[in-house]
């Protein structure tokens, strides 16, 4: 039987959500996907697919809870670094 602690589960989810936020921010403003012609479901599916590919390849950011003040500030910094075209 596989046992996983809540701390390990949170780290796994965070390792997926950090790249997902950055990828979805990029997809939201990318010229081929930024218009209303592309359905939101397609944008979301592409973002999740790319995050699933990229997440195992990158180093974990930090041991930061995404819902803490520090985690929210990191998310704001990540999304504000995406160029707005």
N, C-alpha and C positions, 0 to 999 in steps of 0.2 A: 504494500500500500504506500502510495506517495503522500508524504506529509509536507505541508508548506506553512510556514508561519505567516502571520498577518503582515509582519515587517517585510518579508520577502515578497509577498504578493503586492504590497504597495510599491516596492522598488521595481517590480516587473511592469506594473501598470504605468508608473512614472517614466520608465525607460521607453515606453511606447508613446506616451502622451506628449513628452517634450518635442520629439521630432514631428509628431502629428500637428501640433500647433503651428510650428514653423512652416511645414509643407502646406497646410490649409491656408495660412496667410499668404503664401506665395501664389497658390492656385486662385485665390480670390481676386488678386490684382493682375495676374498674368494675362496678356492680351488675348490669347486664344480662349481663355476660360472666364475672363472678367466680365463678359457681357451677359445679357439675359438669355441669349440663345442656347446656352448650355444649362441643362437642368441642375438644380442643387444636388440631387441624388448622384448624378454623374461626378460632380466635383468632389463630393464627400467620399464616394467609392474610390476614386482615383487617389485622393489623399490618404485614405486608410491603406490602400494597396501599396503605395509608395512608402508609407511609414513602416509597414510590415517588412518591407525589403531593407530599408535603411536602418531601422532601430537596432538590429543585432550587430551591425557593423561599426557603430559609434561607441565611444566610451561613455559610461554613465556620467551625467552632469555633476551632480553632487547628491549627497544624502539629504535632500530637501523635500519636505512635504509640499506637494503642489498647491494645497489649499491654505498654507500658512502665508503670512505677510511676505516673507522672503520669496516663496514660490510664486506668488502673484506678481511680485515686482520683477522676477526673472522672466515670467511670461510676457509682461508688458514690454520689457527690454527686448525680448526676442522678436515680438511682433512689430515693434517700432523700428527695428533695424532693417526690415524688408523695404526696399526702395519702392516709392510710389509711382514710378514711371515718369 
